């Protein structure tokens, strides 16, 4: 099965003037590897490990992306047209960050912590709303020291932190001794692990990295 937004193994089915046509046995869809990325040493039937994305049709690339669908990664803003924001994820085609998935304001050149997902049209997009993407089964316990990135700030609750850019954490207001902004990396102490797996964190005595 071809998985959009994932690195996977595909076989060369044929060569065309546009490039190489790739596929897998259990999926009728075809994937184009553009001519500029095709090696003269390859032959029909060769198996390649590639990232697949949607660019009006299924396209593959030999380039390594900075993340795959389901990953939480820090990506830099490349441009800000009126309808959203584009982020560099390592391929020729940038990833789209819709305004509806943006928290606060972002500017060109800024790095944003985002989750990569597929929209309804199977396009790879980014979201700064990480709550539903963060995992709850962290290996950490009370009094462990952790590192993470602040991805959201709620004046009534505190700082929401993506621990290891993977697990859900919250620094309550009473555990904050300084001023922080979204995107700051912090080192914190776990003072409680909730029943649902979320981490309560303290920044008291800890400095911003």
N, C-alpha and C positions, 0 to 999 in steps of 0.2 A: 504494500500500500504506500503510495506517495504521500508524504507528510509535508505540507507547506510550512515553511519556517523552521525546518529541522535539517540538520546535516545527516545525509543518508547515502546508501550505496545504490547507484543506478548503472544500468548497462547501456552501452552505445548500440542503438538499433540501426542507425544509418547516418550517412553524412550528406549534407545539403549545402548549397551556396551560402545559406544563413549560418551554418554551424553544424553541430552534432545533435541528432535527435536521440533522446534518452528515455528509458522507461524501466518498469519492473514487471515481472510476470503476472502478478495478481491485480494489475491496475491498467485499464485501457488508455489512460491519459498519457500524453506525450509531453516531454519537457525539452526545451531548447537550451543548449549551451552555445552561446554566441561564438561566432567564428574567431574573434580575437582571443578567445580563451581555449581554443582547441589546439592540441599538440599534433604535430605532423607524425609523431611516433605512435599515436593511438590507432587502433583498428576496431572494426565492427566486432561486438561481443565483449570488448574490454569493460571492466567494472570500475567505476570511479566513485569517490566519496565527495559529495557536493552538498551545498545548501540550495534549497528550492524556495522560490518566492513567486509572487504573482505580479506580473507587469503587463497587464492586458492579456497575457497568456502565461502558462507556467514556464518559468525560466530558472536555470541553474547557474551557479557560479563556483569557480574553483577558489575564490577568495574566502578567507575565514571571517565570518561575522563576529561582532563584539558580543553577540548574544543570540540565543534561539528563542522561539516562542515558548513562553513559560518562565523565562529567565528574568531576573531583576538586575539591571545593569545601569551604569552611569554613562550617558551619551551626551555629546556636545551639540548644541543648537547650531545649525548651518544657515537657516533662513527662516523668516517669519512673514509669509504672505498673509493676506487678510483672512483667509479661511482656516488658519492653523499654524503649526510649527513643524519644521522638518529637522530630524536628528541624524547625525552620522553614525551608522552602525557597522561601517567597514566595507560596504558594498557600493557599487556605482549608484544604485537607487537608494535614496535616504528613506528613513522610516518616518511616517506621519504621526504627529501628536495632535489629536483634535483638541479644540478649545474646551470641549465638554469633559476631557480627561486631564485638563491642566489645573494645577493648584497654584494660586498666586500668579505672579507675572514672571515671564522668562524673557531673556534677551539673547541676541546673537552672540555666540562664543561661550555662553554659559553652559555648564554641565548639569544635567538633570538625572535624577535617579528615577528610572521608569521600569515598568513591567511590559514585556512584549507579548502581544496577543493577536489573534485573528479576528477581524471584524466580520460582519455578515456577508461581505463579498469576498471573504478569504484573502483579504489584504493584511499584510503584517503592519500593525499599528502599535503605538506606545501609550501608556497611561501612567500618570503620576499618582493615581489613586490606588495605592498598593494594598489596602486592607484585605481584599479578597485574594490576593496573590501570595501573601506571606504565610509561611508554615507555622504550625503550632506545636510541633514535636521537637523542640530544640533540645540539645543535650545538656543545657545549663541548669544549675541548681542554685539555691540561695547562697549568697556571698561570693559567687563566681564573678570575675571581671570580664566584661564583654566589650566589643567595639561595634559601632554601627553608624548609620547615617540618618539624620533627622529628615523625614519626608513630609511631615505635616505638623502644623502648630495650631492647637486649639486653646484659646485664652482661658477657657473654663476648665479644661482637663489637664493640659500640659503638652509635652513634646512626644510625638509619635516617632519611634525609632525603628528602622529596619536593621535588626541585629545581624551582623555578617551579611547584610543585604539579602537576608533570607527569612529571618524569624521576626515575629511580632513583639514589639516592646513599647512601653509607655513610661515616660518620666513625669510623674505627677507634679503639679505646680510647686508643692511644698518641698520637693526634692531638687529644685533648680536654684542655683545661687548666682547665675550670670545671665547674660542676654545671648540668645542663640537665634540663628536664622535657618531656614530650610536649606538643606544641602550640607550643613555642618557635620563633620565627622566627630563623634564623641566616644569617650571611654567611660563606662559606667559600671556600677555594682548592682547585681541582681539582689533585691531585698525580698522578693516574693515571686513564686511561680503559681499563677492562678490555676484553678481546676481545668480551665479550657486550654491551658498551655501557654497563654500569653505571659510575658515577662514584665514585672514591675521593676523599674530601674531607678537608681539614685545617682545624681551627678555631684552630690556633696563631696568635696575634697578631690574631685576629678577636674582636670582642665580640658579645654577644647583642644583637639589634636592639631 
